Every structure is written in C-alpha cells, then in structure tokens.
Amino acid sequence: MGLKVAVVGGGSTYTPELVDGFARRTDRVTIDEIALLDTDPDRLAIVGGLAQRMLARQGWPGRVVLTTDRDAALDGADVVLVQLRVGGQLARLGDETLPPRFGLVGQETVGAGGFAKALRTVPVILDIAAEVRRRSARDAWIVDFTNPVGIVSQALADEGHRSLGLCNVAIGFQRRFAERFGVEPERVELEQVGLNHLTWIRAVKVDGVDRLAEILADDADELAADLRLPAERLRAEGVIPSYYLRYYDDEATVVAEAQAKPTRAEEVMSIEHDLLELYRDPTLDTKPELLEHRGGAFYSEAAAELIASLQDGRGDVQVVDVLNDGCLPGLAADDTVEVPARIDRDGAHPIPQAPLSAAQADLVLRVKRYERLAVRAAISGDRAVAREALASNPIAGGPDLAVSLLDAILAANRRWLPRFFPDG
C-alpha cells in the first residue's frame, strides 16, 4: 500500500514543481494520494488542476485530491509537507518595506522582517502539527519548507513533533557542482553547516574526495558575484558562505540597494499573477518556463528526495534542519541546526562536525538565541519577550529600536497576531 502525502498550502504556485518531483520517483516511493489543502478554493482549483493534468500526462497511478477541509487532508497522512504563507505576498511586502523605515534590512526570513513572519507563522504551523498528531498516521513526518525554516523547525522540535526542516540552498549547490564536475548529483556531498540561511560550505566531496579548494581556486569570482560577497574573502576563509551572510556583514549597502529597485515581494506578485493565468489554460499539462523565475530552484527535488529516502531508507546524505544532538560543537543538543544528515526510515541522523570558527560560532550563537526568543514570543504573545527577541537580533537595530520597531510590526500585522491582541 502506498503513502498519503498532504500538502498544506497546496495552492502555492510551487505545487506543480512538487508533484513533478514525486512523479519522477515512483521507483523509490509509491504514493497513492496527494491531498492538496488550501484556504483559497479558487487558487486551489487553478493550481490543483494543472497538477492533476501534469500527473495524468505522466501516467502517474495515484490520485490528487483538492480540498479546503484540513481534517480531510490530514486524516491518515503519512507525510505532511508544509509550504504555507500566512498573510500571502501582501504580508511579505510589509516584511520587506517596514524595516527600511528604521534603516534596517527588509527581508522575509532574517532581521525584523523575518521576525514578523515568524510571529505570524509559528502558531499556525504548531496548530497544524497538533492536528497531524491527532489525525495523521502514527509515524507521520512533517516536512517544513515554510520560512523562516530555522525558527519553524525549532518550534516544531521544541514540542516534540516528528519533523524536519528543508531549504533548497544546499541542493542548489549540489546540482551546480555536479554539473561542474560532470557527475550525477548523488555523487556530490556537501558539508554545509550552521543555521538555516546562515551556513558555510566547508567541503564539497565528489565520490568522497573534497574538491572545495579546486572550486575556490577556479570559480571564486563567479561564486562571489552570485553571493554578493568579496572573492578574496572566499579564498581567504576557504569556505562558501550563505548568500544571507551579506545581510549581516554589509547591512548599510543592502538597505541602500533595496531603495533603488522593486521589492522581491512585488516581483513575485507579478510572476504569480502571470503563472496563475498560465495555469488556467486547460490544455497546459507541463511546467511553464516562467515557474523557474518564481524562486525556490530545485525545491521539488529537495522535498521529493527527502520523502523518498525517509520511505525507502536509502541512507544517503542530505542537508536538513534537525536537532543538533551533539553534531555541531558549541550548540545545545536541542538546538535545531542545518547540517548534513544520513536519511533512513528512522529519520535524519546528523553527521558529527568539526567546530565552527570563532567568528562563525559567535554569529550563530547570537542568531540561535534570537530564534529561541522568537519562538517564545510567537507562542506566548508576550511583548516583553518579543522586544527582547528584536533586541537580540544582530540586524534588527538593537535595544534602542526594539520598542518602536515592535509597535510598528504589531500594528502592521495585527490581523494575523491574535496572541498579541487578546481583546480583539
């Protein structure tokens, strides 16, 4: 008997990418049902319709169910993949435009914008997770792709849910390096360590041999241009850092650049409008090329590969967000980290790592403290904890801005934050 996979946020324009990934792994995992759950029935019908046509074209034997009924979607599910966005792109636009009014980076996963998204998102996902525990299969997995992945993963782990966080950054680099060396992706293994959106690649093993020094010697300029970081820094440190590191290292430049161009939210809203128009076409049964511009490259590959390995126990190494459990020295056992882990039917087993450098560890510990406080604030609606979280965030302006910044965030997000407004 095959699996039931529930996709929370099934009306996302990513969904056709996701179901395509499942359809291409029928040799590894049998899925009888994909339940696409969304609160917007019109959008669900458009996106789900394309998903059904794509799978029919590929001769996929399972069924795709479109539903706005959460209970029906979660009942008996073996895997629950969460890709929701509380408040939609309009809320994201606020995350990107409010912080710059305070001279801060406006981004949906880090800084003040990421904090606002965490406040909106964590309670919703924990509520879903509680229903998964009640309604889904006994050993059901929750796979979270919803940002901020690090904070959401920490919240789920704190409450003991059988969950893993997933980001597409590592698999993107894996595919890039596989192409560079002319090998299949599964022959490339990354030592990518840290926290979600705050990682460093310290080794790129091709058939077990580390080729990172070669990559940095030949490709540092190209990589640095993509990461918007100095090439000499990559060569000197001997690592490939996360793109998001520039938000911490060059905050003033990032803020200035953002003022000269449309926000990413505005770009995505335009792309999504055009995608949904394409998806409406009843003759369309393949992924449109425009989907590549939506972002989230290799998202379907990461999600489908993780779920396949959890089911067939292949034992391959994937980069996931998981409890540290002694893997990365200097962090607590119950801190969630983003590290390579061996994936089998029992879950993700983090591979022990060497310590971070002193500078890396300092930043990671500061961000982890913020993440912990952000989880507490989101769950409790305690404004004092929320101010402490903002004050501890390395790129949220510190204690001097915490009061006024929090007031602005709460005012802008009031409709999604009932815990902070118990009187309505």
N, C-alpha and C positions, 0 to 999 in steps of 0.2 A: 504494500500500500504506500502511496506517495504522500508528500507533505502538503499541508495547507500553509501558504505564506500570506500574511496580512500586511498590506502596505498602508500605513497611516499617513495621509497626505497624498493619496493616490491620484488626485487631480493635478499634481505637480507636472510641469512640462518636462521634468526629468523622466517621468514614468515610462515612456516608450523606450528610452535608453535602458532602463532597468529590466523590463520584461524581455528585451532582446538578449540581455546577458543571461537570463535564466534559460531562454530557449536554446542557446548555444551550449548549454551544459547538461543536456539530457543524458549524456553518457555517464555523468557523475552523480546527478541528483534527480530524482523523479518527483515532480511537483504535480499534484492532482488539481489544485485550486490556487489561484491568486485572487485574493479579495482586495479590491481597491476601495479604500474608505476615504471619503472627503466630506466636508461640511457644505460644499458648494455643488449642488446637483447638476447645474448646467455645465460647469467646468469639468466635473467628473465624467459626464456623458461624452464630452468632446474628446478629452484625453483618453478615457477608457475605450471609446470607440476605436480610436487609432490603435491602441494596444491590442484589442481583440482582432483587428484586421491584420496587424503585423504577425501575430501568432498563428492565425489561420493560414496566412500565406506560407509560413514556415512549416506547416503541418504539425504544430505543437499539439499534443494529445489532451492536455488539461483544459480546464475552463477558467475563464476570467469573470469574476462577479463584481459588479459595480454597486456600491451601497453607501448610504448615508447613516446606516444603523451601526453604531460602534459595537454593540453587543454581538450582532450577527457577524461582523468582520472578525472579531477576536475569538469567538467561540471555536474551540478546538484547534486554534492555530498552533503550528509547530515553530514558526518563526514570525516575529513581528518586526517589520522594518519601519522605522520612524523617520519621516522626511518632511515634517510639517513646518510651517512658518506662521507663528501667531501674529496676527495683525497684517499679514501679507507684505507686499512690497511698499505699501504706504508707510507702515511702521518702520521698515528698513530705511526708507528715505529720511525719516526722523532721526534714526540712529546715525545717519551719515551727515546730517545738516545741523543738528543741535550742538554737538561738541565743538565744532569750529567757532560757534558764537562765543565760546570761552577760550579760544585759541588752542583747542585740542584736536587731536586726530579724530576724524569721524569715520568709523568703520564698524561693520556689523558683528565682528567677533572679538575684537580687542578694545581696550580703553573704555571710555564712557558709553560708546555705542554698543559694544559687546555686553556691558553690564546691563543696559536697558533691555537688550534682547534676552539675557539670562533671566531677568526678573519676570518677563512675560512667559518665558518658555518652560522653565523648570517645573512650576506647579502643574502645568498641563501635562507634561510628559510623565511626571510622577503619578498623576491621576490615571493616565492610560496604563502605566506599568502595574498599578494596583489592580486594574481590571484584567490585565494579562494574567496576573497571579490567580485571579478568581476563575477566569473563563477559559483560558487557553490550555494547551496540552501541559501535562505536569512538568516536563523538562523543556518548555518553550524558551527560545532565545529571543531577547530583544536586541536588535542591531540598530544603533542610533547613528544617523547621518546628519541629524539636526544640529546646527550651530547655536551657541558655541559648544562644540563637541566636548571639549575638555571639562567644562562646567557641568554639562548634562550628564556625562559619563560619571563624574564624581558624585552627583546627586543620586543617580541610579545605584551606584556601588554602595553608597552610604546606607541605603535602605535594603541592601541585600538582594537586589534583583539579578537574575541571570542575564547579564547584559555585556555588550561590547560596544565601544565607540569606534567609528570608522571615518577616515578622511581620505580624499583622493590624491593628496600630495605625494605620498610615498609611491603609490602605484604609477603615478605620472612619471616620476624619476626612474622607476624601474623600467618602464616601457621606453623611455628616452635612451637609457644606457644600453638596453637590449638592442635597440636599433643601431646605436653607435658601434657596438661590437659584432653585430650581425648574428645574434643568437636569439633563441626563444626566451620570452620573458621569465619563465620559471627557472632559467639558469642564472638569473641575476638576483642576488640577495643583498638588501641594504641594511647597514647598521645605522638606523635613523633613531635618535634618542632625544628625549626631553618631554615637553608637554605639547598638547595639540596646538598647532600654529606657533610653536616655539621649540623647534627641533634643530639638530645638527646631524648631517650625514657624515659619519666617521669612517665608513668603509663601504666600498662597492665591490662585492665578491661575484666574480664570474666563474662559474664552475669551481667555486671555493677559493679562488685566488683574488686577493684585493687589488683592484685596478684604479683606486681613487687617485693615487699620486700621478698616474698617467693621465687621467681625466683632467686634473688640475693643471698639469704641465701644458696640455694641448688645448683645453677648452675653457680655461678660467675666464677669458674675456667674454666669451659668449654666455657662459653661465652668469657672470656678474651683471651683464646687461639685462638678462631676464630677471634676476633677483633685485636689481637696482641697488647693488652693493659694490664697493670697490674691488676690482680684480686682485689687487695686491693684498687685500685682506684675506681673500680666499686662499691665496698661495701661502701667505704667512701663517695662517692658522691651520691649514691643511684639512679643512672641513668644508662642506657645502651647507650653509645655514638656511633656515627657513626664510622665505620671502618676507614674512611678517617681522623679521628682526629689524628691518629698516624703520618700522613704526617706533621702535624703542630707541634706536640709535640716532635717528635723524628726524625727530618729530617736527621740528620747525619747517624743514623742507617739505615734508609730506603735507603739512597743513597749507603751506603756500601753493603747492602744486594743485591741491584739491580745489582751490578757489578759482582756478583758471579753466576748469573743464566740468562737464556734467558729472553728477554722481553716478556711481555704479548702479544704484537703485533705478535711476532714470533710464540708464542704458538697458537694464534688464527688463523694465516695464515695457519698453518699446519692442524688445526682442520677443517677450512673452506674448504681446498683442499679436505680432506677426506670426508667431508659432501657432497660436490658437486658431488663427484664420486658416493656416495651412492644415491643421489637424481636422478642421471641419469638413474638408473635402472627402466625401465618402469613397472616392477611388484611391485615396492615398493609403498605402499599406507598407511603406518603408519609412525609416527615419529621414526627415528632411535635413538637408545640409545645414540649414540655419541653426539646428539644435547644437551644433558644435560651438556656436558663438555664445550659447547660454551660460557657459562655465561648467565646472564640475567634470572636466575631462576624465575619462576612464572611471567615472562613478559606477556605472553598471558593472564594469569589470571587477572593481574592488568589492562591491556588495555581493555579486553572484559568486565570486571566487571564495569569499569568506563563508558564505552559506553552504556552498558545495563541500568545502573542507570540514565544516562542522558536522556534515552529514555522512561523508564517506571516510572521514578520519585519515585523510591523506598524510598529515604530518608535515606539511610544507610550512615555510616561514613567511608570515605576513606581518606588516606593521599595523598595530591596532592600539586602541586606548583601553587599558586594562589595569587592574590593581597591581601596584608595584611589587608587593610581596618579596622585598629584598632584591629585586632585579637591579635597580639603579641606586647605588650607594648615595646616602645623604638625604634621601626622601623616606617618608614613613611607609610602612608596609601597606597601609590602607589609603595612600595617595594614589590616584589614577595617573598613569604616565603613558606616553606614546612611545612604544618600543617594539622591536621585533619579537614575535612570539610564534611558537610552534602550535599549529592548529590541528586538533583532532576532535573526536566525538565528545570528549570531556570538556572542550573549550580551548582557551588560549593560554599557553604556558610561556610566560615571559622568559627570554633567554638572558642569563646574567650578563651584566655590562660593566665595563670599567667606569670609574667615576667621571663625572663631568669636570671640565676645567674649573678653576676657581671662579672666573668671571661668569661662565655659563651657570654654574651652580648658584651663584649669588642671585642672578636674574630669575632662574627657575624657582628658587625658594620664595622669592618675593611674589612672583605670579601665582604660585601654588597657594600661598597664604591668602591672596586676594580671591582665588577661586573658591576656597573653603568658605570665606566670609560671604561671597556672592550667593553660594548655595543656601547658607543660613538666612540671609536676607530675603531671598526669593520665597523660601518656605514659610518664614515667620511673619513677613510684612513689618518687621521691626526697623524703624527708621534709623535708630542709633547704629544698628549693625550695618545697615545699608550705607550710612555715612562712613563708617569705619572701612567698609569694603572699597568704596571710592577713594578714600584717603590712602589706602594701601596699594592701589593700582598704580604701577610705575608711570603710566601715561594718562592719568585722569586728573592731573592738576594738584594732587596732594591735599593735605588738610585744609589749606586756605580756601579751596574752591568747593570742598565737599558739601557744605550746606546748601549753597546756592545752586550747585550743579544737580544735586539730588532733587531739590524742589522743582527744577526745570524738567528733569527726567520724569518725575512722578506726574507732573501736570500734563506733559505730552502723552503719557501712556496710561492715564487714569482708567480708561475703559477696559484695559487688559490687566489691571492690578488690583483686584478686589481685596486682597490681603492688606494692602496699604490704605484702603478706604473702606473700613468695615461698616461705616454708616451710609454707604452708597454715594 
